């Protein structure tokens, strides 16, 4: 989100600003908070990919009226599936609990709420505890999912430390290719936990889809950028409005993500550097050989590609024998 473009988009209908912190780094919340105060707007914070991250020495999410964090399997802390909503507003907290519990009357939102010696309160509970006063949902975590989440929180220092380490390791491995690829940068007074590692292609000669196929066939999992405006449902609602967002359009066309998780090791970073080097060596070779090699990538399997690159200090086959493989976190 570009804070410098927010005010021009505010209308009389605007009720809140929803910053989305992407890939592990915070949006510029100081500017966004200032705008929200100026126009008396709420902030609903999508912190799903930035749990534990600090912005100007404050936790991401603490600038918002409500912050949400994902605990999906691939995210920073997992319960298998689900998430967390956090707020310091008691009324909002009560409403959130009611909505996730089918819209139940807030007099009875947890099982111990009927533990009372007051006959008056107990009588009110009997009358109201199965009343539903909102259009609600079934968003409660099970006890098993909650136990997993609590255990994960006990490991948070390990998770934070190693995600910082992995982000630096991938950057160090790829920094020499900066003329070809734009790597993520960490803004001043902002942390980056690298839930994912985004990369933008700079060199027009690099075919994004071909390069991703090359990485996949050599054991590096990838992902495309997936903006909401490109999803079929939103195209149906809003039409094809991608051209109104040229920055997002460029990122979709030239961007991709590689796996990042706390268990990657130095040998994984070396392997990644090796693969990028080999691809770019071929890219900068004789044009006729480049075409031949590109066709090889598109039409043959990993074993054949490894044979093509066998005249190296270590072949891809040998590296794979050491179980060096990147996986999405």
N, C-alpha and C positions, 0 to 999 in steps of 0.2 A: 504494500500500500504506500503510495506516494503522499506524504502529509501535505505537500504543497498543492495538491489537487483536490483536497477534501472539501474545502469551503465552497468551491464553485459548484459542488454537487449537492450541497445542502438545500433542502426546500422546506416548506411549511409542514410537509408530511414526515420529515425525517425525525425519528425518535431515538436512534442510537447509532453508534459507530461500531463496526465489527472488525477489528484488526485480526489478521491471520498471520501468525508467526510461522514462517516456512523453514523447513529442513533442519531447524535447530537454533535459529538466531532470531532475536526479538525485532519487531518493528520499532520505529522511532516513537516510543510511547510518550516522551516528554512533549513533543509537538502535538501528538494526537490528543493527549489529555488536556492540553491548553485549549485546543479547538472545542473539545467536548464541554469544558467549563464555560467557554464563551457563549456557546449556543444552548447551554443547559441540556445536553444530550447524555444519555447513558453510554457506557462502554461495555460491550459484550466481547470477551477476549477468547479467541480460538488459540489456545496454548497447547494444542494436542501434540505438536512436534517439538516443544521447547520446555518440557518439564525440567525443573531444577536450574534453568538458565537465569542469569542475573543481567539486568539492564540498569546501568548507573547505580550499581550496588543494591538494587531491589529485585526481588524475585519476579520473573515474568508472570503476569496475572494479577499482581498486587495493585496495578493501576486501574483495574477494571471493577465495575459493579458486580459482574459475574465473570469468572474465568472457567473454561472447561479444558480438561486434559483427557487424552485418550489412553486407555490401557489395553488397546488391541495388541495382538500377539507380536507385531513387528515394531511396536513403539518402545519408548524408553523404559517404562515400567509396565509390566503386563499382568492382567488377570485372565488372559485368554481372549476375552472380548469385553467391551464395556468402556466405562470412563468415569470421570469425577467432575462434579461441578462445585466450585468454591466461591463463597461470598462472605463479606463481613457484615451483611445486612440481615438481621434476624428475620424480618418479614419475607425477604426474598428467599431465604433458606427454607422457611416453612412452606412457601409456595412451591419451591422446587421439589421438596419431599412429597408434597401432596400430588403434584403432577406425575412424578415417577411411580406413584403408588395408586394408579388408576383414577386420580383426582379425588381421593378419599378426603373426608372431613379431617381437618388438621388436629382434631382432638385425639385421634388415634392413628399415629404414624409409625409407631414401633410397639413391639409386643408388650413391653413393660409399662406402656402408658395407662394400662388399667390397674396397675398396682397402687391402690389408694385406700385409705381408711375413711375417706369422706363419702358418706352416703349420697350427698348431693351430687358430687362429681361422678360417682359410680352410676347413679341414675341417668345423668346426662350422657355418660359413655354408652350405656345400654341403648339409649335412644339414637345416638349419633354415629357410633363407630363403624357402621356399615352404610353410612350415607356418602354419596359421591357428589361433590359440589362444583367440580370442574370437569371439563373434557380432558381426561388424563391418559396416561400410557402405562405400559408394564416395563419399566426400565430398571427395576431393582436388580442388584447383583445377588447371585446365590451365595450361600455361606462358603462354598468351595472357592468361588472366584474371589471373594473378599479375603479369604485366608491366603490365597496366592499373592494378592496385592500387598497385604501386610508383610508377608515374607520378603517380597521384592523391595519394599521400603527399607527393610533392614540392610539391604545390599546397596543402598543408593550411593554411598561413597565410592564403592567399587565401580558402579555403573558410570558415575560422573567422571571419575579419574580416567577410566579406560576409553570412554568416548572422546574425551579431550585428546588422549594419546593417539587414538586411531585417526581422528581428523588431521592431526599434525603429521602422522605417518603417511597418509595418502597425499596430503599436500606436498610434503617433502619429496615423495616419489614422482610427482607429476609436474613440479614447478618448472623443470627444464623445458617443458612443452608449452609454455605460456604463449608462445607465438601462434600456436595452433588451437589452444583451448583456454577458455576463461575459467579460472578456478574460483571457488567461494572466498570472499574476504571477510574478516571480522572487523566490524566498525569499532571505533574508540568507545571505551566504557561499556562494551557489550560482549557477552560470552556467546560461544557457538558450541552446541553439544553434538552436532553432526549426527542427528537421527538418520539423515540421508546425506549423500555427498553429490550435490548438483554440479554439472559441468555444461558449459556452453561452447559450441564449436565456433571458432573464429575463421579458420581457413576454408575458403569456399570450395576447395578441391575435395574436402572430406565429405563423403556421402554419409549422413547420419545413420540411416537404416543399415547400410552396408557395414559401417564400423561397429554398430551394436551387435550385428550378427556375428562378426568376427570375435568380439569379446565373449558373447554367449557360447560360441562354439569352443572357446578356450577356457571355459570355466568361470567367467566373470558375469554374474547376473546383473541385469540392467532394468531400467524402467523409464518410460516416457513421462514427460510432464503431462498432467491431466487436469487442466483448468475446468472449472464448472461450466464455462461458456461452451466448451467443446463436448459436454455430455449430451447425449440424445434428448433427455428429458428437458434440459434447459434450452436447447435449440428449438424444441417444440413449443415451449412457453414464450421465449423471447425472439425466436427467429435466429438467423445467422448474423450475429452482430460482432463477430470476431474482429473485423476491420476497424471497429471503434476503439479497440485496445491494441495498438500496434506493438507495444512492448511485450505484452503477453503473447501476441501472435508470433513475434520473433523468437521468444523463449521456447514456445511449443515446437517451432520448426527446427531450431538449432540445439535445443537442450536435451539432456538425458541425465539419469541418476545411476550411480553405481552403489553397490551394497556397502553398508557401514554398520558394524556391530562391535561390542566390547571384546570379542575374542579373536579379532584379527591380529596377526603377528608380523614381525619384521619381514619374514620370508614372503608373506602375502604382498607387502608393499613392493618388495623387490620384483616379484612376479608381475605385478601390475606395471611397473616401470619397464620391465622386459617386453611385455606385450605392446605397450604404446610405442616403444622404440622400434620394434620390428615392423609395425604398421607404417610408421612414418618413414622408415628407411625405404620401404617399398614405394610409398607415395612419392618420395623425392628421387626415385630411380628413373630409368629410361621409360618414357610414356608407354611404349608398346608392352614393356614388361609389367607396367602398372595395370593395364587393361587385362592382361592375362591373369595376373594375381587377383584382381577384383572378381573376375569370373570364377576363379578357384574358390574364393570365399563364398560366393553366392551358390555354387553348385556342388561343392564337395564337403565331406565330413571332417571332423576334427583330426582324425588320424592322418588324412591326406594333407591337410594344412600343416600339421606338425612336420611331415616329411619335407614339405616345401621349405621349411625354415630350419632344417636339421643342421646346417653348417654354422652353428652358433656354439658358443662356449657351453651352453646347456640347452638342449632341445626342450620344447614344450612337453614332450612325452616324459622326459626325465624329471622335469619340474612337477608334472602331475603325479609321478610316482612317489614324490615326497608329500603327496596330499595337500599341495598348495592350491587352494581354491577359495575364491571370494564368494560369499553368499550374502543376500540381502538380509539386513537386520530387522 
